């Protein structure tokens, strides 16, 4: 088995089919621009099993789960690693919790690694080779009526019928059964906002209504992929003329260099067409690096060896990338057809929304991070020694990465413990300050100035008779010679401090009668 080294030139997204919902399946930490895909066990550890109903209630009402977790945390703070199954850095200036679109999840393998499935890669290879084969022999592709039908006014194209003409009439005789590509396991994903560059009235704009956050494998990531072309089986097939005649175009997949040559020719031509289409257009700021990126990729073709190629795969690569756009080029050469009508029919067939009928195909492009196109990967065929060296280096990097991650987690835990201790000390200080403040607040204060009816005065209970009649000492200037008065109040005790309202004052200013208002200091 051979090995490909697959390097992502631009971000790559292969969807799992799920869209993760904010506040339910992930949390966003704005300060660190990090998404935490929720680990239910970690969340329960913070809130306690007894509060699972509260958690469910928060989800149902759309309340802020992160605020609740912070409230439940002993440190009154939550870091992303305290809640995560995995963490995603958010690139760009977008907030993945704004709106309700959520995050399109990347496909993961059973071991928890993000993957580029062999089937996806093989499909992209098949598209590239189909376009090259049609370019050499367009006869089947030009017989539009063989795979086009109109039913109840709707146009449909049966691409499978066409591919049978070029690759073989059934799965057992399809030449791509000879190309076996394994899944490619990467180590990292991130969250980015995918935007749509759209033509509206002859002007290129970003279509706000179709923005979507995606989890993707970032650019500049690399991984190994197993690939096999069974040469012994090919030799056996070539000896059987009947089977060989049924496997159309077998020469196109007989070796990796042959396959790479076709991919390179197809991808290079596709990029050149994109550059030509957009280089003179005035692109919006959100897509201003689109042409620059395509030019950089195009220039990199000069440095590709015979064992290297560039291919586009995955979400956001567009209709022409998925099909190669051979019809746009080939059908124009067919005599006696109305080319514009055929392209309109094709556009109508592939679009879900009839409102775009009559518009050129394609009319939009997915871009990220200021104009990066999605899904460009570089494939390099490695020798056994090169693959072994790469794997050795990758393992060392993985060990270093894990050691770094563990160190960061340990440091984060130390900081969390220090924070908890600081909060504990601060809380004890606050309680002591509150106690002193309460004690001070409970002390009687001398009333200054001339008393009048309705004034509130502090008073101390100095004697109690029968548990309900108390003799009071008033804290008011001028009452020193007329200090004691009685008040009726059940349960009153000696030493308690009251606030009373003056209801009657003698002519000499002495307090005659008061009414109980509240305790300043109540004995337990």
Buried (B, 14 or more C-beta within 10 A) or exposed (E): EBBBBBBBBBBBBBBBEBBBBBBBBBBBBEEEBBBBBBBEEBBBEBBEEEBEEEBEEBEEEEEBBBEBBBEBBEBEBBBBBBBBBBBBBBBBEBBBBEEEBBBBBBBBEEEEBBBBBBEBBBBBBBBBBBBBBBBEEBEBBBEBEEBBEEEEEEBEBEEEEBBBBBBBEEEEBBBBBBBBBBBBBBBBBBBBBBBBBBBEEEEBBBEEEEBBBBBBBBBEBBBBBBBEBEEEEBEEBEEEEEBBEBBBBBEBBBEBEBBBBBBBBBBBBBBEBBBEEBEEBEBBEBBEBBBEBBEEBBEBBEEBEEBBBBBBBBBBBBBBBBBBBBBBBBBEEBEEEEEEEBBBBBBBBBBEEEEBEEBEBBBBBBBBBBBBBBBBBBBBBBEEEBBEEBEEEBEEEEEEEEEEEEEEEEEBEEEBEEBBEEBEEEEEEEEEEEEEEEEEEBEBBEBEEEBEEEBEBBBBBEEBEEEEBBBBBBBBEBBEEBBEBEBEBEEBEEEBBBBBBBEEBEEEBBBEBBEBEEBBBEEE
